[in-house]
Amino acid sequence: MAQAPIAPLAAAAVAEQPAEPVVAAPETIEDAYDDYSEDEIVVTAPRLAGQLDTDIKAEAELDEAAIASYGVSNVAELLDALAPQTRSGRGRGGGRPIILVNGRRIGGFGEVRNLPPEAIAKVEVFPEEVALQYGYSADERVVNMVLKPNFRQIAIEGEGGIPTQRGRFQSELQPSFLAIGENGRLNVNAGWEHKSMLLESERNLDYDDPAQAAEAPARSLLGASDEYSIDATVQRSLNKTTDASVNVRWDQTDTLSLLGPGVGGVDDPLERDSRARNLTSTASVNGMLGDWRWSVSGNYADADQLTYTDRISGTRDRFESSQQTFGGNANLSGTVTDGWAGPIRLSLTGSYSGLRFDSRSDNANGITTTDLARDLPSVFGSLTVPLLDPEYEVGNIGRVSLTLSGQVQNPSDFQALKSWGANLNWGVTDNLSLIASFNQDEAAPGIQQLGAAPLVTPAVTYYDFATGQTVQITTTTGGNPFLLAEQRRDLKLGLNWSPPMVEGLNFSINYNRNKSYDTANSLPLLTPEIEAAFPDRVTRDANGVLLAIDQRPVNFDRSENSQIRWGLNFGKSFGQQQQRGPGAGGPGGGRPDGAGAREGGGGPRVGGQRGGGGPRMGGRGPGGPGGMFGGPQGGRWQVSLYHTIKLTDTVLIRPGVPELDLLDGSATGSGGGSNRHLFELDGGLFNKGMGVRLSAKYDSGSTVTGGSAGDLKFGDLATFNLRFFVDLGQKPKLTEKLPFLKGSRLRLAVDNIFDAQRKITDANGRVPLNYQPGYIDPLGRYIELEWRKTF
């Protein structure tokens, strides 16, 4: 597996930047010294091709050794492991971070989902504000992946796992192929995943009614499922500055669940049988127009679902839906002019998305059909203006830049939606940066929230606050056509610091305050407050026993929350093979960390561009023989800790109803109120092909004020997950005796080591049935063994 020399890659690195003029990089490390006087002693090195060049500091960087230390099999698993570091600090939860490859936009996550970690030279994690420079809104963090220039791998992975309480078996088989060469890359993956059914009778549940216990073998806690998938990505370089890519994925999931005794009793259970099929495709083209980076992408997806639900009457309900999504976008990013303190950069994105959704529900209440459509054209733009920069002899307090952004969307079924934001970035030093941002935006409810056909589900176990009983009810889900658009106001203040006296350490802290109006939500947990606000959604019999709930979505008048999230990453590499340049102590002359933010801005500006920040590969030398990562890996240890403190969390359901304080007795979901504290810990050690990782999560409990039955207390919960893995290719004595083990890895994973369960008790100290461990965490402690072989 050969690699291109570092010097030519450095020259290509400049061409990868989307918003900067193209300049030549030094051909060798020695050439970089020509720009300095003889009195100066400078240590510098070219950057890796594809790293981002931005004044906003990376909050985390992973080199090859750091990536290897996670023991993951693909990018999807790596992002899961990095979730505490890549999760948005906006305080709204969030989805997947924005992904860039070699500093460029991609058509979609499918392009990178199954890339193996061995193909990645570096991972950079940036705060949300960097997204503006690439034509995205600043609501998710940015992860840039720098791929190795020459790489080829065939791999097959098999895994199987069971909970220690038994009752369920899960297995998976995934073959894959990847080739990265001078002209692009080809990635093909397939997969099959099987999960057996887990019944209520296979968990130690304490039923209120003995009759329910007798029916347990006819009800599933987790349904049986089989998922089949295949996907392929082709990426090609059309010329030196232009490349194109196409990704196609197909998957099918068949699921079977048991809902309770049928006409023939426990031996003839009611079933829910469903099949979901998905076809997704994306295509993108990136190129340069002078000094401007442009990209065009398109997508199409088709998702179909068919569900049959047995009824005690002997009939079957049928629900089917089909959804097509399609669209495209075009982005242009570059330097408008050279301002008084640096280049003024502009990013413009025009996009269109379409959605078509139709469904048909055939049940005892008759036939209901829906036919929904939405077209959403939009225009988004951002302008970054440097205000102060000592290198331009403007100010002496560090680098200060302002980014202004705005967006207009015009959904076909709503009024026009407008958004705008302002972000101020202050690079106090190369190691310390401050960010302040404000965003105001509007969002329309999802099309299915508005018009999905009703789906009726019988025999749902539910805790009734009014009576303190756990009962079986009928729920109705679907759409509500009367929902309003959501109005959102977000404020963020952030600090990122890499203490120069402690190499490899990065510290960040963010304050977020969010306020929303007319948020669309499913009907909340039926506390006395919620029932008083929505009495028409609840059905009770003459004795007050809960019979049914209509859970279709509603608008909340207002919600507000604020939080502080701080964290640190600390990591070190050791025993790495060294590549020495003039005065350099390691690869690229950089420090061998990977968790801390890189030191940007260390070099001179050439045509408005900042140099410095050499590559810290931190792993093997290019082309060396050895294990799965191509050569004997050195050691790596790393730890990260994040703490989220919720300061406020309130909801006003509607005027005239008391405001809900989710930190003090109120709740909108079945999981209780808001937990004031959340701790996330991740750490690991990797050396000589062997690794161990420990991740932990702790969240504080809450109390939900109940009715006549009293309060419901949700206890604290701390869970720990452990991973052991060994790269057998780095065990030469073993592979000499057993050659087929070369290129293979064995991993043992234990989730929820101590089988921890959140204890939820009512006023009498009893655990309601639907809050017993068997319901809220049916798997509990789960052990999985994985074997992966590469060729």
Sequence and secondary structure as in RCSB ss.txt:
>XXXX:A:sequence
MAQAPIAPLAAAAVAEQPAEPVVAAPETIEDAYDDYSEDEIVVTAPRLAGQLDTDIKAEAELDEAAIASYGVSNV
AELLDALAPQTRSGRGRGGGRPIILVNGRRIGGFGEVRNLPPEAIAKVEVFPEEVALQYGYSADERVVNMVLKPN
FRQIAIEGEGGIPTQRGRFQSELQPSFLAIGENGRLNVNAGWEHKSMLLESERNLDYDDPAQAAEAPARSLLGAS
DEYSIDATVQRSLNKTTDASVNVRWDQTDTLSLLGPGVGGVDDPLERDSRARNLTSTASVNGMLGDWRWSVSGNY
ADADQLTYTDRISGTRDRFESSQQTFGGNANLSGTVTDGWAGPIRLSLTGSYSGLRFDSRSDNANGITTTDLARD
LPSVFGSLTVPLLDPEYEVGNIGRVSLTLSGQVQNPSDFQALKSWGANLNWGVTDNLSLIASFNQDEAAPGIQQL
GAAPLVTPAVTYYDFATGQTVQITTTTGGNPFLLAEQRRDLKLGLNWSPPMVEGLNFSINYNRNKSYDTANSLPL
LTPEIEAAFPDRVTRDANGVLLAIDQRPVNFDRSENSQIRWGLNFGKSFGQQQQRGPGAGGPGGGRPDGAGAREG
GGGPRVGGQRGGGGPRMGGRGPGGPGGMFGGPQGGRWQVSLYHTIKLTDTVLIRPGVPELDLLDGSATGSGGGSN
RHLFELDGGLFNKGMGVRLSAKYDSGSTVTGGSAGDLKFGDLATFNLRFFVDLGQKPKLTEKLPFLKGSRLRLAV
DNIFDAQRKITDANGRVPLNYQPGYIDPLGRYIELEWRKTF
>XXXX:A:secstr
     HHHHHHHHHHH SSS      SSTGGGGGGS TT         TT    SS  SEEE HHHHHTT  SSH
HHHHHHTHHHHS TTSS     EEEETTEE S GGGTTT  GGGEEEEEEE GGGGGGGT  TTS EEEEEE SS
EEEEEEEEEEEEETT S  EEEEEEEEEEEETTEEEEEEEEEEEE  EEGGGS    SSHHHHHHGGGBEEE EE
EEEEEEEEEEEE SSS EEEEEEEEEEEEEEEEEEEETTEEEEEEEEEEEEEEEEEEEEEEEEETTEEEEEEEEE
EEEEEEEEEE TTS EEEEEEEEEEEEEEEEEEEEEEEETTEEEEEEEEEEEEEEEEEEEEEETTEEEEEEEEEE
EEEEEEEEEEEEEBGGGTB SS EEEEEEEEEEE  TTS  EEEEEEEEEEE SSSEEEEEEEEEEEE   HHHH
H   EEEEEEEEEETTTTEEEEEEEEE   TT   EEEEEEEEEEEE  TTSTTEEEEEEEEEEEEEEEEE    
  HHHHHH GGGEEE TT  EEEEE   EEEEEEEEEEEEEEEEEEEEES      TT SSGGG  S SSS   T
T S EETTEE        S  TT  SSTTSS   EEEEEEEEEEEEEEEEEE STTS  EETTTB  SBTTBS  
SEEEEEEEEEEETTEEEEEEEEEE  EEE  STT  EEE  EEEEEEEEEEEGGG HHHHHH GGGTTEEEEEEE
ESTT     EE TTS   GGGSHHHH SS SEEEEEEEEE 
